[in-house]
Amino acid sequence: MDESLSLAQLAHRLEEVVGELRGIPVDVERLEDNELVRRQIAQAAGSARELRAMHPVGSTEKARDEQKSRRRVLDALRDGLAMRTIIHASMLDDPAKAARIRELHAAGDLHRVVDEPIQQLLVFDRTVAFLRVTPVAYAPGALVIRQQSLITTFIDLFEQTWARAREVTEPIHRLSAREREVLALIAEGRSNLAVARALSITEAAVGKHVASVFGKLELPATADDNRRVLAVLAYLRGTVR
């Protein structure tokens, strides 16, 4: 598959593949019950040696269930499961989610980050895939797919997205959504006053956001360096591929 294809083009190709398979017997099962989906995912995870995952949003699990889920992932990693996960950048805006992501990344569930929309997807080995039935956050149900041509397409989609994604450990991910907005406007060459006008906030508020950006990106004030330029460079390294 052409590595220059965009995510949108890959998604379109996936739709074409599904369309081509209409009317042909395929190994695709639709599950509406989330509990049944969870049980089948757990069963697949029990024997898999590799997991590719995409998550556009975080889990809605309660704290106790979330802790159990995290322990299961950590146990699977210790047992040798190779895991790679692509997440949407918005997940890092939640401090609790960001902390969990970094913990799992350090434990071996390697994470990368994208800004473009992604669909929730799990691919275990090259055997079975779970795809959210509808592309809406927290929508119930999933497709359980064992059709090899579809799984191959999902893997191609994952690998090309992974190649374009950025590392979750890059300092730029420590910034809040507002701080990223401020830095993006600074990267366009705007002054603090122009940034304030664009965001409908005060110039003093922009100054506080800029100071916070410098701190989070670990850019100390020195006579030799322009922190504003260094912050923009960090932003560009973190978002442009």
C-alpha positions as CSV (number, residue, x, y, z in Angstrom):
1,M,0.0,0.0,0.0
2,D,1.3,3.5,-0.9
3,E,2.9,5.0,2.3
4,S,2.0,8.5,1.1
5,L,-1.7,7.8,1.5
6,S,-3.5,10.0,4.1
7,L,-5.6,8.7,6.9
8,A,-8.7,9.9,5.1
9,Q,-7.7,8.1,1.9
10,L,-7.0,4.9,3.9
11,A,-10.4,5.2,5.6
12,H,-12.0,5.6,2.2
13,R,-10.2,2.5,0.9
14,L,-11.5,0.6,3.9
15,E,-15.0,1.6,3.0
16,E,-14.4,0.4,-0.5
17,V,-13.1,-3.0,0.8
18,V,-16.2,-3.3,2.9
19,G,-18.4,-2.4,-0.1
20,E,-16.7,-5.0,-2.2
21,L,-17.4,-7.6,0.3
22,R,-21.1,-6.9,0.5
23,G,-23.1,-10.0,-0.5
24,I,-20.0,-12.2,0.0
25,P,-19.9,-14.4,3.2
26,V,-17.4,-12.8,5.5
27,D,-16.4,-13.6,9.1
28,V,-17.8,-10.4,10.7
29,E,-20.0,-10.5,13.8
30,R,-21.9,-7.5,15.1
31,L,-22.3,-7.3,18.9
32,E,-24.6,-4.8,20.5
33,D,-23.9,-5.8,24.2
34,N,-20.9,-4.0,25.6
35,E,-20.4,-6.7,28.3
36,L,-20.2,-9.3,25.6
37,V,-17.7,-7.2,23.7
38,R,-15.6,-6.9,26.8
39,R,-15.7,-10.7,27.4
40,Q,-14.6,-11.4,23.8
41,I,-11.8,-8.8,24.0
42,A,-10.6,-10.5,27.3
43,Q,-10.7,-13.9,25.6
44,A,-8.7,-12.6,22.6
45,A,-6.2,-10.9,24.9
46,G,-5.7,-14.1,26.9
47,S,-4.0,-15.9,23.9
48,A,-2.6,-13.0,21.8
49,R,1.1,-12.1,21.6
50,E,0.6,-8.7,19.9
51,L,-2.0,-5.9,20.2
52,R,-2.4,-2.8,18.0
53,A,-4.9,-0.3,19.4
54,M,-6.4,3.1,18.5
55,H,-8.3,5.1,21.0
56,P,-9.9,8.5,20.1
57,V,-11.3,9.0,23.7
58,G,-10.6,7.6,27.1
59,S,-12.6,5.1,29.1
60,T,-15.7,5.9,31.0
61,E,-14.9,3.2,33.6
62,K,-15.3,4.1,37.3
63,A,-12.1,4.5,39.3
64,R,-12.2,0.9,40.7
65,D,-12.9,-0.6,37.3
66,E,-10.2,1.6,35.7
67,Q,-7.7,0.3,38.2
68,K,-8.6,-3.3,37.5
69,S,-8.2,-2.6,33.7
70,R,-4.8,-1.0,34.3
71,R,-3.6,-3.9,36.3
72,R,-4.8,-6.3,33.6
73,V,-2.8,-4.4,31.0
74,L,0.3,-4.4,33.2
75,D,0.0,-8.1,33.9
76,A,-0.4,-8.8,30.1
77,L,2.8,-6.7,29.4
78,R,4.7,-8.7,32.1
79,D,3.5,-11.9,30.4
80,G,5.1,-10.8,27.1
81,L,2.2,-9.2,25.2
82,A,3.6,-6.6,22.8
83,M,1.4,-3.6,22.7
84,R,1.3,-0.4,20.7
85,T,-1.4,2.2,21.1
86,I,-2.3,5.3,19.1
87,I,-4.3,7.9,21.0
88,H,-6.0,11.2,20.0
89,A,-4.2,14.3,21.5
90,S,-7.3,15.3,23.4
91,M,-6.8,12.4,25.8
92,L,-3.8,14.1,27.2
93,D,-5.8,17.2,28.3
94,D,-7.2,15.1,31.2
95,P,-4.4,14.8,33.9
96,A,-5.7,11.4,35.1
97,K,-5.8,9.9,31.6
98,A,-2.4,11.4,30.8
99,A,-0.9,9.9,33.9
100,R,-2.3,6.5,33.1
101,I,-1.0,6.7,29.5
102,R,2.5,7.6,30.6
103,E,2.5,4.8,33.2
104,L,1.5,2.2,30.6
105,H,4.0,3.7,28.1
106,A,6.8,3.3,30.6
107,A,5.7,-0.3,31.3
108,G,5.9,-1.2,27.6
109,D,2.5,-0.3,26.1
110,L,4.1,2.1,23.6
111,H,1.9,5.1,22.9
112,R,2.0,7.6,20.1
113,V,-0.3,10.7,19.5
114,V,-2.2,12.1,16.6
115,D,-4.3,15.2,16.0
116,E,-6.5,13.9,13.2
117,P,-9.7,11.9,14.0
118,I,-9.2,8.2,14.5
119,Q,-11.6,5.3,15.1
120,Q,-11.6,3.0,18.1
121,L,-9.9,-0.2,17.0
122,L,-8.2,-3.3,18.5
123,V,-6.3,-5.8,16.4
124,F,-5.0,-8.9,18.2
125,D,-2.1,-10.6,16.3
126,R,-3.4,-11.0,12.8
127,T,-6.4,-13.0,13.9
128,V,-9.2,-10.8,15.2
129,A,-10.1,-7.1,15.2
130,F,-12.7,-5.2,17.2
131,L,-14.1,-2.0,15.6
132,R,-16.6,0.3,17.2
133,V,-20.0,-0.1,15.4
134,T,-20.5,3.6,15.0
135,P,-17.8,6.3,15.0
136,V,-19.3,8.1,18.1
137,A,-17.6,8.4,21.4
138,Y,-18.8,5.7,23.9
139,A,-21.3,4.3,21.4
140,P,-22.3,0.7,22.4
141,G,-21.4,-2.4,20.4
142,A,-18.6,-3.4,18.2
143,L,-17.8,-5.4,15.1
144,V,-15.8,-8.6,15.7
145,I,-13.8,-9.2,12.5
146,R,-11.9,-12.3,11.5
147,Q,-11.9,-11.7,7.8
148,Q,-8.2,-11.7,6.8
149,S,-8.6,-9.1,4.0
150,L,-10.2,-6.6,6.4
151,I,-7.6,-7.3,9.2
152,T,-4.8,-6.7,6.7
153,T,-6.4,-3.4,5.8
154,F,-6.7,-2.4,9.5
155,I,-3.1,-3.3,10.1
156,D,-2.0,-1.2,7.2
157,L,-4.1,1.7,8.5
158,F,-2.5,1.3,12.0
159,E,1.1,1.1,10.7
160,Q,0.8,4.1,8.5
161,T,-0.8,6.2,11.2
162,W,1.8,5.0,13.7
163,A,4.6,6.1,11.4
164,R,3.1,9.6,11.2
165,A,2.3,9.9,14.9
166,R,4.5,11.6,17.4
167,E,5.9,10.2,20.7
168,V,3.8,10.6,23.8
169,T,6.9,11.6,25.8
170,E,7.5,14.7,23.9
171,P,7.4,17.8,26.2
172,I,4.7,19.5,24.0
173,H,2.2,17.0,25.4
174,R,2.5,18.5,28.9
175,L,0.7,21.6,27.7
176,S,-3.0,22.2,28.2
177,A,-5.4,22.7,25.3
178,R,-5.4,26.5,25.9
179,E,-1.6,26.6,26.1
180,R,-1.3,24.7,22.8
181,E,-3.7,27.3,21.2
182,V,-1.6,30.1,22.5
183,L,1.6,28.5,21.2
184,A,0.1,27.7,17.8
185,L,-0.8,31.4,17.4
186,I,2.7,32.4,18.5
187,A,4.1,30.0,15.9
188,E,2.2,32.1,13.3
189,G,4.2,35.1,14.4
190,R,1.6,36.8,16.5
191,S,2.4,39.1,19.5
192,N,0.8,38.5,22.9
193,L,-1.7,41.2,22.1
194,A,-2.7,39.6,18.8
195,V,-3.0,36.2,20.5
196,A,-5.3,37.8,23.2
197,R,-7.5,39.3,20.5
198,A,-7.7,36.0,18.6
199,L,-8.7,34.1,21.7
200,S,-10.8,36.8,23.3
201,I,-8.8,36.8,26.5
202,T,-6.7,39.5,28.2
203,E,-3.1,40.1,27.3
204,A,-2.2,39.4,30.9
205,A,-3.8,35.9,30.6
206,V,-1.7,35.3,27.5
207,G,1.4,36.2,29.4
208,K,0.5,33.7,32.1
209,H,0.0,31.0,29.5
210,V,3.3,31.8,27.9
211,A,5.1,31.6,31.2
212,S,3.5,28.3,31.9
213,V,4.5,27.0,28.5
214,F,8.2,28.0,29.3
215,G,8.0,26.1,32.6
216,K,6.4,23.0,31.2
217,L,8.9,22.9,28.3
218,E,11.7,23.4,30.7
219,L,13.0,26.5,29.0
220,P,14.8,28.6,31.7
221,A,15.5,32.3,31.1
222,T,19.1,32.8,29.8
223,A,21.0,35.6,28.1
224,D,21.9,33.3,25.2
225,D,18.5,31.9,24.2
226,N,15.1,33.3,23.0
227,R,12.6,31.2,24.9
228,R,9.8,32.2,22.6
229,V,11.6,30.9,19.6
230,L,12.6,27.7,21.4
231,A,9.0,27.1,22.5
232,V,7.8,27.5,18.8
233,L,10.5,25.1,17.7
234,A,9.3,22.5,20.3
235,Y,5.8,23.0,19.1
236,L,6.7,22.5,15.4
237,R,8.8,19.4,16.3
238,G,5.8,18.0,18.2
239,T,3.1,18.6,15.6
240,V,4.6,18.7,12.2
241,R,5.7,15.5,10.4
